[in-house]
């Protein structure tokens, strides 16, 4: 009976595998892990474990793991895993949630629910009496408004219907944004923000999606078992995050700070795939100047739109 339960669990968690029963599994500190070599070889990846690195490659896909790091490179874009991979006696182990809620949707987009996407909701962070992060020459609320307007203009040119949290310098309470998205009937959600750090040398772009239930967010803290409305789109969230992060990096050449997880208020109550994009650091002098350059704003905006378009192609309803 115990063996049967293990087989059924493997078949559920690893539906892409030809023979899931061959994947070794174990539980460490009440967390379930699978053998990384079994997982990737079962999916016909070429495996090249080299000391402190583990590389899996198939056609144009790749995953690069580094020992004692939660960050993994997936098809060239950094992703913060939910749990630290284990490296023991020459073997690598990946947590089951990191496969099911992270790598599988990225390596196998066909596992993400198909949908017809015609309407996009764009949220411009902060506004009105809430300036957001403040730099030497600008405020976050103004940068997000400029980028959001440019994104909206580009999306409309592609035939999408676009809904905006705001189109002027007004404040929209965080607890109203999810409701606005739901009422709009939109198919995707993108929230645009600008980052800040005490260390002014830090720069780059990072994209967040909602932390899955049972996991801790990328910035630490305790794991939460609460299932929010946004968690029903976990697979779509991570795929949208990867596509936008990848496309914005290509357009801008900015530092890749990775795809991360957080329980941001704007991501909890949305009912469609959604992300929050931190488009740069206003605390970094050079990056703040770029964020106020109309040409660079167009690059960022085009990257966001490219990412949305790529997601649409990946999840297009097939006739």
N, C-alpha and C positions, 0 to 999 in steps of 0.2 A: 504493500500500500504506500509506504514512504517513497519507494522508487517511482511509483506511478505519479505521485504528487510532484516530484521533482521534474519528471518528463513533461507533465502538463504545464508547469510553470515555465519551463524552458521554451515550450512551443508557443506560449502566449507572449513571452517577452522577446523572443528571437524568431519572429515569423519569417524573416528573410533567409534563414538558414535551411539548407537542404536536410541536415540531420542534427537537430538541436540537442538530441540526447548525448552527443559527444562533447558538448561544452562542459568543461569542469566548472563547478561552482563551489563557493564556500561562504560562510557567514563570519564576519569579523566585527566585533563591537555592535552586534545586532543589525549590521548592514550586509546586504547580499552583494557578492562580487562574482564576476565571471572571468575565466581565463582569457586574457587578451589574445594570445596566440591562437587558441581554439576559435574564438569569435571571428577574427579576421581571416584565418585560413578557411573557415567554413563558408565565408562570403567571397572566397576566391581572390583574396588580396595576396600579393607577394609580401612576405614579411622579412624585415632585416633588423633583428634586435642587435644593437651594437652598444655594449656596455651600458651607459647611463641613458641611452636613447632607444626608443622603439619606433620603427618606421614601417607603416603599412601602405602599399601602393597598388592601385589598379587603374589602368588607363589614365585618365586625367584626375583621378582622385588620390588623395593622400592624407594620412594622419600621422603626426609626429608627436610622440610623448617624450617627456624628459623626467627622469626620476626625481621624486620629492617636489614636483611642481604640479599645481592644479591646471596650469595653462597648457593647452594642446593646440597645435596648428592643424586646422581642418581645411584642406584644399587651399592652403596659403593664408588663411585668416585665423587669428587667435581666438580661442574660446576658453573661458574659465569654467572648468568642470565643477559639478556640484560637490564632488568628493575627491580627495587626493587618491590617485591611483596607487596601488600597492606594488612594490617590487621586492619579492622575497625569493631567495635561493635561485636567482636567475630567471624567475617567472614574473610576468606582469599580470595584474588583476584590475579590472575596471568595475566600478559599481554598476549595478543593474539600472538604477535611474539615469545614470549618465549615458547609457546606451539608448534606452527607450525614450528619454526626454531630451537628448542632446544629439548624439552622433547619428542615430538611425534616421531621423528626419532630414539631416544634411546630406548623408550619403545615399539615401533612398527617398527622394522627394515624393515618389509615387505613393509612399505610405501616409503622406499628409492628406487630409480630406480635400477632395476636389470642390471647387466653387467657381461661380461666375462672378467676376469682380468688375463692377461698373462705377462704384462710388467710394471715394476716399475721404476720411475725416482727418484733417490736419489741426493739431493743437499747437499753438505758439505759446511757449512757457512764459508765465508771469504776466505783468501788465498793470496799468493803472498805478495804484499806490504800492504795488509790489514790484520793485525794480529787478528782483533777482540778483545775480552776481553783478558786482560793479567793478569796472576796470578803470584805467587811467583816462581813457577818452570816450568810454561808452558804457551802456548798461545792457544787461542780458535781454531785458524785455524789448528793447528796440531792435537788437540783432535778430531775435527769434521772429519778430514781426516781419522784418525785411525778407528773411529766408522763407518763412511760411508763405508770404505773398508770391514770391518767385516760384516756389514749388507748386502752388495752386495754379498759377498761370501756365506752367509747363504741363501739368496734368490735364488741364482743360484743353490744351492744344492737342492732346492725344485722345480726346473724347471722353475723359472721365468726368463724372459729376463730383464736385469738391465741396465739402462742408468745412467751415472754419470755426474754431473756438471764438476767435475775435478777428476783426479786420481793422482795429484801431487801438489806441492806447487805453484799454479798459481792463479791469480785473475780473476774472471769472473764477469763483471759488473752486478749489480742487474737487470738492465733493459733488459738483454739478457736471463735471466733464464727462463722466461715465454715462450719466443720464442723457446728456446732449448727444453723445455718440449713439446710444440706443434709439433715441427718437429720430435721429437723422436717417436711420435705415442703411447706414454705410456698411461697406464690406471689409475695409481695412482701417487701421488707426495708426497714425504716426505723430508722436509728440516731439517737438523740437526744443532743445535746451542748450545752454552754454555752461561749461564747467568752470571751476575755480579751485585753486589749491594754494596752501601756504608756501609751498616750494614753487617759486616762479619759473623754474627751469622746466617744469612739467608741461608737456604739450601733447596733442593728439586727439583722436576720435575714439569714442566707445559707444556701443549700442546695448541697451538694456531690454530684456524682456522679463515678464513676471516669473518670480521664483516658483517652481513646482511645489505642491503641497508635500510636506515631510522633509523638505530640504532647507538648509540655511542659505541666506543670500551671499553674494560674492564678497560683500564688505564685512562678513562675519555675523555675529549675533546668533540667537538660538533658532533651531529649526522649528517651523510651525506646520501643524497638520491641517490648518484651515484651508479649505478649498474655496477660492474666490471665483466669481463668474469668469474672469479672464483665464483661469487655469483650464477651462474646457478647451482652450485653443493652444495648449502647451506646444504641440508639434508645429502648428502654424506659426506661433510666436517665434520659435527659434529659427525656423527657416526664413521668415521675413527679416529677422535680425541679421542673419548671415548675409543675405542678399544686399541689404542696405549698407552694412558695414563694408562689405567687399566693394560695392560700387562707389561709395563715397571715397574710399581709400584710393581707388584707381583714378578717380577724377582729380583728387587734391594732392596725392602723394604725401598725405599727413602720416604721423606716427600711428601705428595700429595698437591701440590700448585694449582691444579685444571686445568680445561679446560677453556680457555679464548678466547676472540675475539680481533683481531687486523687487521688493514689494512696494513700489511707488504707488501713491494713491491713484494716479491717472491710469494705471494699468490693471487695477483690481476689478473694476466694475464694467469694463468693456466686454462686449459679447462677440467680438471679431478678432482675428489675429492682429496684434498690436505691439509696438515697440516705442521706446523713448531713446532718441539719438542725442548724445552730447557732442556737438559739432566742433568743439575746440575749447581751449582754456583762455578765458578773458584775463586771467592772472598772469599769463605769459605775454610779455610786451609784443613780441613779433607776431604771435598768433592773434592777439587782439587787433593789431593793424590789418592782418589778413581778413579777419571777420568783418571788418568795416570797409573792405575793398569790394566794390560792386562786381568786379570780374571774379573774385574768389567766391563771393556769395552765389554767383551763377554756377560755379563748379560744384559747390556743395549741394545746391538745389538740384542740379542735373544728376548728381550721384544718388540722391534720395529717390528721384524719379526713376532712374535706371534700376535701382534695387526693387522698387515696387513693380516695375514692368517685368523684371526677371522672376519675381515671386509669382506674378500672374501667369507667366508661361509655365512655371513648374507645377502649378495647381489648376491649370486650365481643364475645364470639363471636356472629356473626350467623348465624341459621338460614336 
